[in-house]
């Protein structure tokens, strides 16, 4: 019994911590008043409210009598004002961040999409009309411009690559239109993907409260630097549950720099490879102590990585000194620097490590796209283009696709009725290969029935039209 009691006492002492350890109280007034207020005062003036107005044309619903085709044949669609289009305003609310003293503001594209008028309200209640100077739907970013008589407060962009999971962050925006609001949390994860709409989404995940209206607002570090643009949440109710996402500041910086090089069009670095994450089995076969890196599955013939000597089966372990956790981080680190910069790749091949330098370049448009709308026959209404790396990049197709004719748009007509979609690749027409637009035009000009082989994603479809 004595031994049992002694053992319990030892366990209690171990659980309680070192003997004599006590809860600490603040030692001075400075510790009592520890606060995020200094950071908030620094950043709040540069976070703005964004009000977007869109004029929507709607038709007034007519009584059943006026919907009768016989009645409308004699009196027209506009009898008594019924059926005539009317205009009404649709308003959306979001946030934005001033990033330069001359009035450039970054926000989310979905905040200002289709807006006819955009109004910016500063924290000091000054108002400005804004215009969109840059759109980038793939990263859900837009740059606005306002004119002010004096320099505006702005936020300095921080280095989002320096973030670590667990870092403290503040989110600032205008949730639900209640007014500018500050919330605090930590970085929950980095390089999150497959939660957005495009192929260029690599998010910072945070548990700082983000709600509708916060979109386009600032995510800042404890130095008061902009390290992300709050973009979206995961929620079953529409409110915050602690899973929010922000576009990293380095992606914002790269989009702006690449748009400047592209004269307003956002051109992006192109690797021209298909990669997959290294699994435990692959790591074991390669002699890696743990699974990490990106395994190259396929390279486009014009890929800059191929030209630098990389080949299928190589494993990219790091870019610019940053270890690749998986295939997603390859896209993040390669795309988070502007065009013209060099990427230092640490590569594993046959058990040996080597370093390769690759210049970040935009995807080439070879062959020229030769976009053509088919006007006759079962494919009428389909706009077809030669597939090139630039076209594949624009349409979000795999980077290593190197040949074919792709449907860029589907207008009204037979092509739409047959269910053809943008992004469909025409492999063959009437059992003849379709390598270029001229091949498709030649094969369909005779009219009649068409037998098509279509590649849609990872599926092959066999269609008979006409």
PEJO-V644255 format. One record per helix or strand. SS is the DSSP state (H for helix, E for strand). FROM is the first residue (numbers start at 1). LEN is the number of residues. If there is no record, write none. Layout:
BEGIN
((SS	FROM	LEN) (SS	FROM	LEN))
END
This chain:
BEGIN
((H	2	15) (H	29	4) (H	37	10) (E	47	13) (H	64	4) (H	69	7) (H	79	3) (E	85	14) (E	104	5) (H	109	4) (E	117	5) (E	127	10) (E	141	5) (E	157	1) (H	160	3) (E	168	6) (H	175	3) (E	181	12) (E	203	4) (E	218	3) (E	226	8) (E	244	5) (H	249	13) (E	273	5) (H	280	7) (E	294	6) (H	304	4) (E	315	5) (E	322	2) (H	327	9) (E	342	8) (E	352	8) (E	372	2) (E	382	5) (H	389	6) (E	405	6) (H	414	4) (E	425	5) (E	432	2) (H	437	8) (E	450	7) (E	459	7))
END
